[in-house]
Amino acid sequence: MNLNPSPLGLEDIVINSELLNRPSKAPNYEAENRALIALAQTLADAPNMILQRLAETALQLCRADTAGISLLDEKDGAEVFRWEALAGVFSDRRNATMPRDASPCGTTIDRNATQLMYMAERVFPALRSQPPVVEALLIPFHVGHKPIGTVWVVAHDERRKFDREDERIIKTLAQFASASWQLWQARAGDEAVARDKRQQALDLAATNAALQVHLENKTRVEEKLQQLNGELQARIVESTAKLTRRKADVNNVAASIAHDFNNVLNVIQAHATLIMTSPTEPNNVVEHAEVIRATVEEGVALTRQMLAAGRKTETNFELADINGLLQRTIKLLSPMFSTTIVIATDFDPRVPMIMIDAGLIYQIILNLCINAQDAMPDGGKILLQTQTTLGVVLRQRFSKAKAEQYVHISVADTGIGMEADVRSRVFESYFTTKKPDQGTGLGLSIVHGMVSVHAGFVEVTSEPGCGSTFHIYLPIPGDEGAAVAVIVGQNNIEDRSRRRETVLYAEDEARLSDLMRDLLEREGFRVLTAQNGPEAVEVHARHKDEIAIAILDWGLAKLNGWEAFQQMRKINPKLKGIIASGYVSAEVESRLAKGELNGVFQKPYAEEEVLATIKRAIHRG
């Protein structure tokens, strides 16, 4: 669409010959160099501001009334020019647009050459404004062979005439704009960090080359640009190295996880085979089943350890005998270790019960014992000890130690020990002294996080050649009797759930669904089942007056567990809900904390956990 109704033509407004006839003012290289150095600094520090700074520089160096940069863009399927940067009289019109064929910028790009125009509004009526555009000098700029936009200056007064020196300055800024536009676009994209850094270096190198052409014998500017270029190259090398290390860490973690889970599955498979080959020997069946149960617990602990590496997981604190827990943990760990490793204990029988998450404590001891074994390649001794220590003593090293007493757990080895610089960084994530295929540097950082979850503290003592000892301090409740009374009281609550309540259980895995139905019916519940979200909603609609609680797998097909539960609550706002999932996400934790759910099962779950959660949910109604 041609928006130019004027009978005049371009030859009536384009006055390029004036650039050859007019006398040029003397160059001010000092001011120009200062401006270009400032542009280079802006390009390095704030590339998103570079085009605006270019417009301001053009206004200043050419002593224009208005200066700007117009970029070729698309709007409603048509090409337009957008005023990306403006300085001077028209600065309040930034981001305004003008159709390509209604703008002098279109002519400039089509001709791919400098255009000096006088009273351009005679051919381009869209330019009519107050004050008028008396004289305009426009220079195109490209990336490769693709036109990008124009750099231009405007005089609103007949007395201001542009000359060849103004043209030279705008051409220099147009080359700068081309390189700057590339860097700006790269920063605006969603590219990977390393690729983004490399692109910045390439763009800055191009800018450096353009500046060197136009700033002959200006060594101070060249040195400044070379310094900036060197810094960016160093950052690229550093970022690339970090990304490479992180990728190696992920690969190592994946290999370690696969190895550990294969071990768990191999043990389960072997003992399941033994049960199937000797089904008539009850003692052997019980023994093999116990090994399978313990191995499943080990797999659950491994899963929780992986989750703990990435985010905070749900904790389950209970009053427990720490000595008994450590003894059971050692029994489970012993078969995993070489016969050249001796595990000894020295537990103080006077250590009281404390509030702990038994699964996390198992993971802590597992990590410390594995590290101890790795530190003794030729064999040695691991010693686990417990005792009590006063909070006032700990406060000398840990200012946040508020409890009066702490249980002190120590894990000591007779291994190679650590230098001071290693000892000071041992709890940092991804820090490790092992070879790339032997460790990820996550284990001890996870230990530190798990101890912190217990409001406890951890430290290490070690010297080269003298082994290492990790010390864990867990707070002892101020009123042990009250804590025990709470637990006893909870266990003595009237068991309302023994009534024949109706439970809706939605699970897409048929074997899990059959197991849960058998378990709940054995406990006196009536069970209705569904295999996906819509089916669960339909079953609930048919039995809405009978169902007391809905247990739904988070990953149900068609509608996930939470979405299905929300639809059920529209029918029965008092319906209680429990979510089951192999991974308790932050969203599930948030729903539970807000009281929108009555409980969560994390797979694999034990029979006791299932029944306790259901009964607790029903009782709280």
C-alpha positions as CSV (number, residue, x, y, z in Angstrom):
1,M,0.0,0.0,0.0
2,N,1.5,3.3,-1.0
3,L,0.7,6.1,1.5
4,N,2.3,8.8,-0.6
5,P,-0.4,10.9,-2.4
6,S,2.0,13.7,-3.2
7,P,2.7,14.5,-6.9
8,L,6.3,15.3,-6.0
9,G,9.0,12.6,-6.3
10,L,12.1,11.6,-4.3
11,E,14.3,13.7,-6.7
12,D,12.5,16.7,-5.2
13,I,13.6,16.0,-1.6
14,V,16.9,14.0,-1.9
15,I,19.8,16.5,-1.8
16,N,22.8,14.2,-1.6
17,S,24.8,16.5,-3.9
18,E,24.9,19.1,-1.1
19,L,27.2,16.8,0.9
20,L,29.8,17.3,-1.8
21,N,29.3,21.1,-2.2
22,R,29.0,22.1,1.5
23,P,32.2,22.9,3.5
24,S,32.8,20.3,6.3
25,K,33.5,21.2,9.8
26,A,36.8,20.1,11.3
27,P,36.7,16.7,13.0
28,N,36.8,16.6,16.8
29,Y,38.6,13.3,17.3
30,E,39.0,13.8,21.1
31,A,35.2,14.1,21.7
32,E,34.6,11.3,19.2
33,N,37.1,9.0,20.9
34,R,35.6,9.7,24.3
35,A,32.1,8.9,23.0
36,L,33.2,5.7,21.3
37,I,35.0,4.5,24.5
38,A,31.8,5.1,26.4
39,L,29.9,3.1,23.8
40,A,32.3,0.2,24.1
41,Q,31.9,0.2,27.9
42,T,28.1,0.2,27.5
43,L,28.3,-2.7,25.1
44,A,30.2,-4.7,27.6
45,D,28.2,-3.7,30.7
46,A,24.6,-3.1,29.5
47,P,24.2,-4.2,25.8
48,N,20.4,-3.7,26.1
49,M,21.1,0.1,26.4
50,I,23.6,0.3,23.5
51,L,21.2,1.5,20.7
52,Q,19.8,4.3,22.9
53,R,23.4,5.3,23.8
54,L,24.2,5.3,20.0
55,A,21.2,7.7,19.3
56,E,22.4,10.0,22.1
57,T,25.9,9.9,20.8
58,A,24.7,10.8,17.2
59,L,22.7,13.7,18.7
60,Q,25.8,15.0,20.5
61,L,28.5,14.6,17.9
62,C,26.4,15.9,15.0
63,R,24.8,18.7,17.0
64,A,21.4,17.6,15.7
65,D,18.0,18.5,17.1
66,T,16.7,14.8,17.0
67,A,18.6,11.6,16.5
68,G,17.4,8.0,16.4
69,I,17.7,4.4,15.2
70,S,14.8,2.8,13.3
71,L,14.6,-1.0,13.0
72,L,12.8,-2.9,10.3
73,D,10.0,-4.9,12.0
74,E,6.7,-6.6,11.2
75,K,3.3,-5.5,12.4
76,D,0.0,-7.1,11.4
77,G,1.7,-8.9,8.5
78,A,3.2,-5.7,7.0
79,E,6.8,-4.3,7.2
80,V,7.2,-1.2,9.4
81,F,10.0,0.8,10.9
82,R,10.0,1.0,14.7
83,W,11.8,3.9,16.4
84,E,13.9,1.7,18.7
85,A,16.0,4.5,20.1
86,L,15.4,8.3,20.2
87,A,17.2,11.3,21.6
88,G,16.3,15.0,21.4
89,V,13.1,16.7,20.4
90,F,11.2,13.5,19.4
91,S,12.5,11.4,22.3
92,D,8.9,10.9,23.7
93,R,8.0,9.0,20.5
94,R,10.2,6.0,21.2
95,N,8.7,2.6,19.9
96,A,6.3,4.4,17.5
97,T,6.0,2.7,14.1
98,M,5.7,3.9,10.5
99,P,4.9,1.7,7.4
100,R,8.0,0.9,5.4
101,D,6.9,2.7,2.2
102,A,5.7,5.7,4.1
103,S,9.1,6.3,5.7
104,P,12.4,7.8,4.4
105,C,14.1,4.8,6.1
106,G,12.5,2.5,3.5
107,T,14.1,4.6,0.7
108,T,17.4,4.6,2.5
109,I,17.4,0.8,2.9
110,D,16.2,0.2,-0.7
111,R,19.0,2.4,-2.1
112,N,21.5,1.0,0.4
113,A,23.2,4.4,0.6
114,T,23.4,7.7,2.5
115,Q,20.3,9.8,2.0
116,L,20.2,13.6,2.8
117,M,16.6,14.9,2.5
118,Y,15.1,18.4,2.7
119,M,11.5,18.8,3.9
120,A,10.9,15.1,3.4
121,E,7.2,15.5,4.5
122,R,6.4,16.8,1.0
123,V,6.8,13.2,-0.2
124,F,6.3,11.4,3.1
125,P,3.2,13.1,4.7
126,A,3.5,10.8,7.8
127,L,6.5,12.9,8.8
128,R,4.5,16.1,9.3
129,S,5.0,17.3,12.8
130,Q,5.8,20.3,14.9
131,P,8.6,21.3,14.8
132,P,9.0,20.2,11.2
133,V,11.7,17.9,9.9
134,V,13.7,20.4,7.8
135,E,16.8,18.3,7.0
136,A,17.4,14.6,7.7
137,L,20.6,12.5,7.2
138,L,20.0,8.7,7.1
139,I,22.5,5.9,6.9
140,P,21.5,2.2,6.5
141,F,23.1,-0.7,8.5
142,H,23.0,-4.4,7.9
143,V,24.0,-7.8,9.4
144,G,25.5,-9.8,6.6
145,H,23.4,-8.9,3.6
146,K,20.2,-8.5,5.6
147,P,19.0,-4.8,6.1
148,I,18.3,-4.1,9.8
149,G,17.5,-0.4,10.0
150,T,18.9,3.1,9.8
151,V,20.8,5.6,12.0
152,W,19.6,9.1,11.4
153,V,19.9,12.7,12.6
154,V,17.3,15.5,12.0
155,A,17.5,19.3,12.0
156,H,14.3,21.2,12.8
157,D,15.9,24.6,11.9
158,E,16.9,25.9,8.4
159,R,20.2,27.1,9.9
160,R,21.5,23.6,10.7
161,K,23.0,21.9,7.6
162,F,24.6,18.5,7.7
163,D,27.9,17.9,5.9
164,R,30.4,15.1,5.0
165,E,31.9,15.1,8.6
166,D,28.4,14.3,9.9
167,E,28.1,11.6,7.3
168,R,31.4,10.0,8.4
169,I,30.3,10.1,12.1
170,I,26.9,8.5,11.3
171,K,28.5,5.8,9.2
172,T,30.9,4.9,12.0
173,L,27.9,4.7,14.4
174,A,25.9,2.6,11.9
175,Q,28.7,0.1,11.8
176,F,28.7,0.1,15.6
177,A,24.9,-0.3,15.5
178,S,25.2,-3.4,13.3
179,A,27.6,-5.2,15.7
180,S,25.6,-3.9,18.7
181,W,22.3,-5.1,17.3
182,Q,23.8,-8.7,16.9
183,L,24.9,-8.7,20.5
184,W,21.6,-7.3,21.7
185,Q,19.6,-9.9,19.8
186,A,21.9,-12.7,21.2
187,R,21.2,-11.5,24.7
188,A,17.5,-11.3,24.1
189,G,17.3,-14.9,22.9
190,D,16.9,-18.0,25.0
191,E,20.2,-19.5,24.0
192,A,22.4,-21.6,26.3
193,V,24.8,-19.7,28.6
194,A,28.0,-20.9,26.9
195,R,26.7,-20.2,23.4
196,D,25.5,-16.8,24.6
197,K,28.9,-16.0,25.9
198,R,30.7,-17.0,22.7
199,Q,28.3,-14.9,20.7
200,Q,29.1,-11.9,22.9
201,A,32.8,-12.4,22.2
202,L,32.2,-12.6,18.4
203,D,30.1,-9.5,18.5
204,L,32.5,-7.6,20.5
205,A,35.4,-8.7,18.2
206,A,33.4,-7.4,15.2
207,T,32.8,-4.1,17.1
208,N,36.5,-4.0,17.9
209,A,37.4,-4.4,14.2
210,A,35.0,-1.6,13.2
211,L,36.4,0.8,15.8
212,Q,40.0,0.1,14.7
213,V,39.1,1.1,11.1
214,H,37.7,4.4,12.2
215,L,40.0,5.2,15.1
216,E,43.5,5.1,13.6
217,N,46.4,5.8,15.9
218,K,44.0,5.8,18.9
219,T,45.9,3.2,20.9
220,R,44.2,3.9,24.2
221,V,40.8,2.9,22.7
222,E,42.2,-0.2,21.1
223,E,43.8,-1.3,24.3
224,K,40.6,-0.7,26.2
225,L,38.6,-2.8,23.7
226,Q,41.3,-5.6,23.7
227,Q,41.1,-5.7,27.5
228,L,37.3,-6.0,27.4
229,N,37.6,-8.7,24.7
230,G,40.1,-10.6,26.8
231,E,37.8,-10.5,29.9
232,L,34.9,-11.8,27.9
233,Q,37.0,-14.6,26.4
234,A,38.1,-15.6,30.0
235,R,34.5,-15.6,31.1
236,I,33.6,-17.9,28.1
237,V,36.4,-20.3,29.0
238,E,35.4,-20.3,32.7
239,S,31.7,-20.8,31.9
240,T,32.5,-23.6,29.4
241,A,34.6,-25.3,32.0
242,K,31.9,-25.0,34.6
243,L,29.3,-26.4,32.2
244,T,31.6,-29.3,31.3
245,R,32.2,-30.1,35.0
246,R,28.4,-30.0,35.7
247,K,27.7,-32.3,32.8
248,A,30.3,-34.7,34.1
249,D,28.8,-34.5,37.6
250,V,25.3,-35.3,36.2
251,N,26.7,-38.3,34.2
252,N,28.5,-39.6,37.3
253,V,25.4,-39.2,39.4
254,A,23.3,-41.0,36.8
255,A,25.8,-43.9,36.7
256,S,26.0,-44.1,40.4
257,I,22.2,-44.2,40.7
258,A,21.9,-46.9,38.1
259,H,24.6,-48.9,39.8
260,D,23.0,-48.7,43.2
261,F,19.4,-49.4,42.0
262,N,20.7,-52.4,40.0
263,N,22.2,-53.7,43.2
264,V,18.9,-53.3,45.0
265,L,17.0,-55.0,42.2
266,N,19.5,-57.9,41.9
267,V,19.1,-58.6,45.6
268,I,15.3,-58.6,45.4
269,Q,15.3,-60.8,42.3
270,A,17.7,-63.3,43.8
271,H,15.8,-63.7,47.1
272,A,12.4,-63.8,45.2
273,T,13.8,-66.7,43.1
274,L,14.9,-68.5,46.3
275,I,11.4,-68.2,47.7
276,M,9.8,-69.5,44.5
277,T,12.2,-72.5,44.4
278,S,11.7,-73.4,48.1
279,P,8.0,-72.5,48.8
280,T,7.6,-75.4,51.3
281,E,10.3,-74.2,53.7
282,P,8.6,-71.6,55.9
283,N,11.7,-70.6,57.7
284,N,13.6,-69.9,54.5
285,V,10.7,-68.0,53.0
286,V,10.5,-65.7,56.1
287,E,14.3,-65.2,56.0
288,H,14.3,-64.3,52.3
289,A,11.2,-62.1,52.7
290,E,13.0,-60.2,55.5
291,V,16.0,-59.6,53.2
292,I,13.7,-58.3,50.5
293,R,11.9,-56.0,52.9
294,A,15.2,-54.6,54.2
295,T,16.5,-54.1,50.6
296,V,13.3,-52.2,49.7
297,E,14.0,-49.9,52.6
298,E,17.5,-49.4,51.3
299,G,16.1,-48.5,47.9
300,V,13.6,-46.0,49.5
301,A,16.5,-44.4,51.4
302,L,18.5,-44.2,48.2
303,T,15.6,-42.4,46.5
304,R,15.2,-39.9,49.4
305,Q,19.0,-39.3,49.2
306,M,18.7,-38.3,45.5
307,L,15.7,-36.0,46.3
308,A,17.7,-34.4,49.2
309,A,20.4,-33.5,46.7
310,G,18.1,-31.3,44.7
311,R,15.5,-30.0,47.2
312,K,14.0,-30.3,50.7
313,T,12.0,-33.5,51.1
314,E,9.2,-34.3,53.5
315,T,10.5,-35.3,56.9
316,N,8.9,-37.7,59.4
317,F,10.2,-37.0,62.9
318,E,9.5,-39.5,65.6
319,L,10.9,-40.2,69.1
320,A,13.4,-42.9,68.6
321,D,16.2,-44.9,70.3
322,I,19.3,-43.6,68.5
323,N,21.5,-46.5,69.7
324,G,19.0,-49.1,68.4
325,L,18.7,-47.3,65.1
326,L,22.4,-47.2,64.6
327,Q,22.7,-50.9,65.5
328,R,20.1,-51.8,62.9
329,T,21.8,-49.6,60.3
330,I,25.1,-51.2,60.8
331,K,23.5,-54.6,60.4
332,L,22.1,-53.6,57.0
333,L,25.4,-51.9,55.9
334,S,27.8,-54.7,56.9
335,P,27.1,-57.0,53.9
336,M,27.9,-54.1,51.6
337,F,31.4,-53.6,52.8
338,S,34.7,-55.5,52.1
339,T,35.8,-58.2,54.5
340,T,38.9,-56.1,55.1
341,I,36.8,-53.4,56.8
342,V,36.0,-53.9,60.5
343,I,32.9,-52.0,61.9
344,A,33.0,-51.5,65.7
345,T,30.6,-49.7,68.0
346,D,30.8,-48.0,71.4
347,F,27.3,-46.8,72.3
348,D,26.6,-45.1,75.6
349,P,23.5,-46.8,77.0
350,R,22.5,-43.6,78.9
351,V,21.9,-41.7,75.6
352,P,18.1,-40.7,75.7
353,M,15.5,-41.0,73.0
354,I,15.4,-38.1,70.6
355,M,13.2,-36.8,67.8
356,I,14.6,-37.9,64.4
357,D,13.7,-38.9,60.9
358,A,15.0,-42.5,60.9
359,G,15.4,-42.5,57.1
360,L,17.5,-39.4,57.1
361,I,19.8,-40.8,59.9
362,Y,20.2,-44.0,57.9
363,Q,21.3,-41.9,54.9
364,I,23.7,-39.9,57.0
365,I,25.4,-43.0,58.4
366,L,25.4,-44.7,55.0
367,N,27.2,-41.7,53.4
368,L,29.8,-41.4,56.2
369,C,30.5,-45.2,56.3
370,I,30.9,-45.3,52.5
371,N,33.4,-42.3,52.6
372,A,35.2,-44.1,55.4
373,Q,35.6,-47.3,53.3
374,D,36.8,-45.3,50.3
375,A,39.5,-43.7,52.6
376,M,40.8,-47.2,53.5
377,P,41.5,-48.9,50.2
378,D,43.7,-51.5,52.0
379,G,41.2,-52.1,54.8
380,G,40.9,-50.7,58.2
381,K,38.4,-49.9,61.0
382,I,35.2,-47.9,61.3
383,L,34.2,-47.0,64.8
384,L,30.7,-45.6,65.6
385,Q,30.2,-44.0,69.0
386,T,27.4,-42.2,70.9
387,Q,27.4,-40.1,74.0
388,T,25.8,-36.9,75.3
389,T,27.4,-33.4,75.4
390,L,26.3,-30.1,76.8
391,G,25.0,-27.3,74.7
392,V,27.1,-24.8,76.4
393,V,30.2,-26.6,75.1
394,L,28.9,-26.7,71.6
395,R,28.0,-23.0,71.6
396,Q,31.7,-22.2,71.7
397,R,31.9,-23.5,68.1
398,F,28.2,-23.3,67.0
399,S,26.5,-20.1,68.0
400,K,23.0,-21.5,67.1
401,A,23.3,-24.4,69.5
402,K,20.3,-23.5,71.7
403,A,19.4,-26.9,73.3
404,E,20.7,-27.8,76.8
405,Q,22.0,-31.2,75.7
406,Y,22.9,-33.0,72.5
407,V,23.4,-36.6,71.4
408,H,26.9,-36.8,70.0
409,I,27.4,-39.4,67.2
410,S,30.9,-39.9,65.8
411,V,32.0,-42.0,62.8
412,A,35.8,-42.5,62.8
413,D,38.0,-44.3,60.3
414,T,41.7,-45.3,60.2
415,G,42.1,-44.0,56.6
416,I,44.4,-41.6,54.8
417,G,43.0,-38.4,56.5
418,M,42.7,-34.9,55.0
419,E,44.8,-31.8,54.5
420,A,43.5,-28.6,56.0
421,D,42.4,-27.1,52.7
422,V,40.4,-30.2,51.9
423,R,38.9,-30.4,55.4
424,S,37.7,-26.8,55.1
425,R,35.7,-27.5,52.0
426,V,34.5,-31.0,52.6
427,F,30.8,-30.1,53.0
428,E,30.6,-28.0,49.8
429,S,28.4,-29.3,47.0
430,Y,30.3,-30.9,44.1
431,F,33.6,-30.7,46.0
432,T,35.5,-34.0,45.9
433,T,39.0,-35.3,45.9
434,K,38.0,-38.5,44.1
435,K,38.5,-39.3,40.5
436,P,35.7,-38.3,38.1
437,D,34.3,-41.8,37.9
438,Q,34.5,-42.4,41.7
439,G,32.5,-39.6,43.2
440,T,30.3,-36.5,42.6
441,G,31.0,-34.4,45.7
442,L,27.3,-34.6,46.8
443,G,27.5,-37.1,49.7
444,L,28.8,-34.9,52.5
445,S,26.9,-31.8,51.4
446,I,23.7,-34.0,51.7
447,V,24.9,-35.1,55.2
448,H,25.2,-31.4,56.2
449,G,21.7,-30.6,54.9
450,M,20.1,-33.6,56.7
451,V,21.8,-32.8,60.0
452,S,20.6,-29.2,59.6
453,V,17.0,-30.4,59.1
454,H,17.3,-32.0,62.6
455,A,18.5,-28.6,64.0
456,G,21.8,-30.2,64.5
457,F,25.4,-29.6,63.6
458,V,28.2,-31.6,62.0
459,E,32.0,-31.1,61.9
460,V,35.1,-33.1,61.0
461,T,38.5,-33.6,62.6
462,S,41.3,-35.1,60.5
463,E,45.0,-35.0,59.9
464,P,46.9,-36.6,56.9
465,G,47.7,-40.2,57.7
466,C,45.7,-40.2,60.9
467,G,42.2,-41.0,59.7
468,S,39.1,-38.8,59.9
469,T,36.3,-38.5,62.5
470,F,32.9,-36.9,61.6
471,H,31.0,-35.6,64.6
472,I,27.2,-35.2,64.5
473,Y,25.3,-33.3,67.3
474,L,21.5,-33.8,67.5
475,P,19.4,-31.9,70.1
476,I,17.8,-33.7,73.0
477,P,14.2,-32.5,73.7
478,G,13.9,-30.3,76.7
479,D,11.0,-32.3,78.2
480,E,11.4,-36.0,77.2
481,G,8.5,-37.1,79.3
482,A,6.1,-34.7,77.6
483,A,7.3,-35.9,74.1
484,V,6.7,-39.5,75.1
485,A,3.3,-38.6,76.6
486,V,2.2,-37.0,73.3
487,I,3.1,-40.2,71.4
488,V,1.4,-42.5,73.9
489,G,-1.7,-40.2,73.8
490,Q,-1.8,-40.4,70.1
491,N,-1.7,-44.2,70.2
492,N,-4.5,-44.3,72.7
493,I,-6.9,-42.2,70.6
494,E,-10.2,-44.0,70.0
495,D,-9.8,-45.8,66.7
496,R,-12.9,-44.5,64.8
497,S,-11.5,-46.0,61.6
498,R,-12.3,-49.5,62.7
499,R,-15.9,-48.8,61.7
500,R,-16.6,-50.1,58.2
501,E,-15.8,-46.9,56.4
502,T,-15.8,-46.8,52.6
503,V,-12.6,-45.8,50.8
504,L,-12.2,-44.9,47.1
505,Y,-8.8,-46.0,45.9
506,A,-7.7,-44.8,42.4
507,E,-4.5,-46.4,41.0
508,D,-3.6,-47.2,37.4
509,E,-1.2,-50.0,38.3
510,A,-3.5,-53.1,38.8
511,R,-1.1,-55.0,41.1
512,L,-0.8,-52.0,43.5
513,S,-4.6,-51.6,43.4
514,D,-5.2,-55.3,44.3
515,L,-2.7,-55.1,47.1
516,M,-4.2,-52.0,48.6
517,R,-7.7,-53.4,48.4
518,D,-6.7,-56.6,50.1
519,L,-4.9,-54.6,52.9
520,L,-7.9,-52.3,53.5
521,E,-10.5,-54.9,53.4
522,R,-8.5,-57.0,55.9
523,E,-8.6,-54.0,58.2
524,G,-12.4,-53.7,57.9
525,F,-12.7,-51.1,55.2
526,R,-15.0,-51.3,52.2
527,V,-13.0,-50.5,49.1
528,L,-14.1,-49.0,45.7
529,T,-11.5,-48.8,43.0
530,A,-10.8,-46.8,39.8
531,Q,-8.0,-46.9,37.2
532,N,-7.9,-43.3,36.0
533,G,-9.1,-39.8,37.0
534,P,-12.4,-39.6,35.2
535,E,-13.4,-43.1,36.4
536,A,-12.6,-42.1,40.0
537,V,-14.8,-39.0,39.6
538,E,-17.6,-41.2,38.2
539,V,-17.3,-43.8,41.0
540,H,-17.4,-41.0,43.6
541,A,-20.5,-39.4,42.0
542,R,-22.4,-42.8,42.3
543,H,-21.3,-43.3,45.9
544,K,-20.9,-39.8,47.2
545,D,-22.9,-40.4,50.4
546,E,-20.9,-43.5,51.3
547,I,-17.3,-42.6,50.6
548,A,-15.4,-41.3,53.6
549,I,-12.0,-40.8,52.1
550,A,-10.5,-40.8,48.6
551,I,-6.9,-42.1,48.0
552,L,-5.7,-41.1,44.6
553,D,-2.4,-41.6,42.7
554,W,-1.0,-38.2,41.6
555,G,-0.1,-39.5,38.2
556,L,-3.5,-40.8,37.1
557,A,-4.3,-40.8,33.4
558,K,-6.6,-38.2,31.8
559,L,-7.1,-36.3,35.2
560,N,-4.3,-36.4,37.7
561,G,-5.1,-37.2,41.3
562,W,-5.3,-33.6,42.5
563,E,-7.6,-32.6,39.6
564,A,-9.9,-35.5,40.2
565,F,-10.1,-34.8,43.9
566,Q,-11.0,-31.1,43.1
567,Q,-13.9,-32.3,41.0
568,M,-15.1,-34.6,43.8
569,R,-14.9,-31.8,46.3
570,K,-17.3,-29.8,44.2
571,I,-19.8,-32.5,44.9
572,N,-18.9,-33.2,48.5
573,P,-16.8,-30.4,50.1
574,K,-16.3,-32.4,53.2
575,L,-14.6,-35.3,51.4
576,K,-11.1,-36.2,52.7
577,G,-8.3,-36.8,50.3
578,I,-4.9,-38.5,50.4
579,I,-2.4,-38.3,47.5
580,A,-0.1,-41.2,46.7
581,S,3.1,-40.6,44.6
582,G,6.6,-41.9,44.0
583,Y,7.8,-38.3,44.3
584,V,6.3,-35.8,46.7
585,S,6.6,-32.5,44.8
586,A,6.6,-29.0,46.2
587,E,3.0,-28.6,45.0
588,V,1.9,-31.6,47.0
589,E,3.7,-30.4,50.1
590,S,2.0,-27.0,49.7
591,R,-1.4,-28.5,49.3
592,L,-0.8,-30.6,52.5
593,A,0.5,-27.6,54.4
594,K,-2.6,-25.5,53.5
595,G,-5.0,-28.3,54.7
596,E,-6.2,-28.9,51.2
597,L,-5.2,-32.6,51.5
598,N,-5.4,-34.9,54.6
599,G,-2.3,-36.9,53.9
600,V,0.4,-38.1,51.5
601,F,1.8,-41.6,50.8
602,Q,5.2,-41.7,49.3
603,K,5.8,-44.9,47.3
604,P,6.9,-47.4,48.2
605,Y,4.9,-47.2,51.4
606,A,4.6,-49.7,54.3
607,E,1.4,-51.2,55.6
608,E,1.7,-49.4,58.9
609,E,2.1,-46.0,57.2
610,V,-0.9,-46.5,55.1
611,L,-3.2,-47.5,57.9
612,A,-1.9,-44.8,60.3
613,T,-2.4,-42.1,57.7
614,I,-5.9,-43.2,56.9
615,K,-6.9,-43.5,60.5
616,R,-5.4,-40.1,61.3
617,A,-7.3,-38.4,58.5
618,I,-10.6,-40.0,59.5
619,H,-10.1,-39.2,63.2
620,R,-9.4,-35.5,62.5
621,G,-12.8,-35.2,60.8
